[in-house]
Amino acid sequence: MTCQPTNVPPAREIDIPAMREKYRHERDKRLRREGQKQYVQPVDDFKSVYEGDPHMPVQPREALTREVDVAVLGAGISGILAAVELKKAGVTGVCNIDHAGDFGGVWYWNRYPGIQCDNDAYCYLPLLEEMGYMPSKKFADGAEIYAYCQSIGRRFELYDNAIFHTLVEGLRWDESILRWRIITDCGDDIRARYVIMANGLLNIPKLPGIPGIHTFKGKMFHTARWEYDYSGGSSSNPVLDKLADKRVGIIGTGATALQAIPYLGRYAKQLYVLQRTPSTVDQRINPPTDPEWVKTLKPGWQAERHANFQRGAIEGFLPGDIDHVCDFWTEVNRNLAAELAAQGWPELSMEEFMARREEMDYRVMERMRQRVASMVKDQQTAEALKPYYRFSCKRPLSNDDYYDTFNLPNVTLIDVSATKGVEAMTEKGFIAHGIEHEVDCMVFASGFEVSSDLDRRWGFEVFEGRDGVSIYDHWADGYKTLHGMMTHGFPNLFFIGYYQGGLNASTTEQYHRQTIHCAYIISEALGRGVAAVEPSREAQDAYVSHFRDVAIDLTDFQRECTPSYYNNESETITGSDGRQKFRNFLGETYGLGWTAFEKLLQDWRDKGALDGLVLCPSPATRAPFRQQNRRPS
């Protein structure tokens, strides 16, 4: 079925200059001087966020002494893909290390009621064709994704060397043995030739720094460690029947909260939803996978879908394109493409095109607000739930039960935007607008350390490269990399994530392409008997200079956005050019686009010269890398 544009109000019905001022007013209400410091790391009563495992008992073990070719820090999707691509490249001495008890990463820890992926599963789940797997529906449930991660681990024999229930606390490069020494909470002596940082974005939970949070005598937990023993039910059967006599508060209305709130509202005696900024919540059209559609797919279909999603969510559709993803992520570009097609695709300058896209952005957001008004009965509540910001300022979401929940008599929305958050917590509950509300349980849907400082985001107290240089000092003035994945002075170290690379609409596809690049370099180094490899300072500087030259400065756009992890809670940093900028969770992205970035990497690999890398051969006194650790390519 052809994907149709949505029914948005015409531009003439929206006073865009007035709405722009409304957006700014709503942003200003929420600005906080503390920036990211308004959130704190879990301590004291919340040590369970780091210690223990509600899903699998942690078994005491002796400290390990182990030497590995490649240590992959993380066993979520990026860590899984890194290990898979290394094995496919012929590197078998691979070890995943993770704090969790199994593969899965965020899908291992997060099992709160209603958990689903909010991206198209046919794009989000990697290796579908290779695994011969098809998601059960467009937006897969968390349990299905977790099981799929496990299946990849079994298929590629990743369990054989994996080390679980082990928290990495630091890294040190040991020049005397040309290895990374990995510091863990188990006192292990793990020495790795190569290390891949695949610890993801959603690995360190954070809490709002509410005064008096530790004086509360009721139950508190973070959604990343949902306590079904208290709420009743289970992740597979979220009947929260133990909340029938409980008054519950939940802080947050982002991606996690809006999935859990309908369940809390259904079962709790009283639910208070504490909201700073409303999300855009569209209809979730989530049909089961059509077997007849699956029969029409040809080899290479997932790569084509990734490219289609990239155009729909970020770059914009081209003449003749069909929106195959067809959901809330692609609505703005889909609608704009339909209008341009009806006009015969007129030639537009970049300024004219962006003006047309901005206009469509306002029209789509107005449709979202009208949706709220049509579903929420109480007008004051409906107004508080309306999103007043540009579409790309916060993560767009969808849910079919969220707005209806606020029509229930036991559910109360408390908008805390004017006070910039909850004022305080007491022994019995919380204070908002000067009024104490007594609750039995407080749930924190406050997210993760996504755009905070690297030491908070990674959780490493020690991270030292050659000559004891700290990565935090090395990158104090901004990222310095080659291809966004390696940095001078830190040999045999690779980064997966948003540093200085291309931006793909599907996070997992970006991670996958990065792991292919890292695996190529490691395989080549092992095959050539290289002991250490890193970018030369000259190659790194040249890449950073090129990256700056083609960069698109989003500072002005981010300045207009409401505070969120997308723009580091509106906290600015000093850029390499001396300007004040907003550091968002995307870090810095390649200004020429994803396709150009991928071509840059592919051309570099095709050349086969490892240009820009300094190769240190194995000293004669040390044994060369064993070829039996490599499978034929």
Secondary structure, 3 states (H helix, E strand, C coil): CCCCCCCCCCHHHCCHHHHHHHHHHHHHHHCCCCHHHHEECCCHHHHHHCCCCCCCCCCCCCCCEEEEEEEEECCCHHHHHHHHHHHHCCECCEEEECCCCCCCCHHHHCCCCCCECCCCHHHHCCCHHHHCCCCCECCCEHHHHHHHHHHHHHHCCCCCCCECCCCEEEEEEECCCCEEEEEECCCCEEEEEEEEECCCCCCCECEECCCCHHHCCCEEEEHHHCCHHHHCCCCCCCCCHHHCCCEEEEECCCHHHHHHHHHHHHHCCEEEEEECCCCCEECCCCCECCHHHHHHCCCCHHHHHHHHHHHHHHHCCCCCCCCCCCCCCCHHHHHHHHHHHHCCCCCCCHHHHHHHHHHHHHHHHHHHHHHHHHHCCCHHHHHHHCCCCCHHHCCCEECCCHHHHCCCCCEEEEECCCCCCCCEECCCEEEECCEEEECCEEEECCCECCCCCHHHHHCCCEEECHHHCEHHHHCCCCCCCECCCECCCCCCEEECCCCEECCCCCHHHHHHHHHHHHHHHHHHHHHCCEEEEEECHHHHHHHHHHHHHHCCCCHHHHHCCCCCHHHHHHCEEECCCCCEEECCCCCEECCCCHHHHHHHHHHHHHHCCCCCEEEEECCCCCCCCCHHHECCC
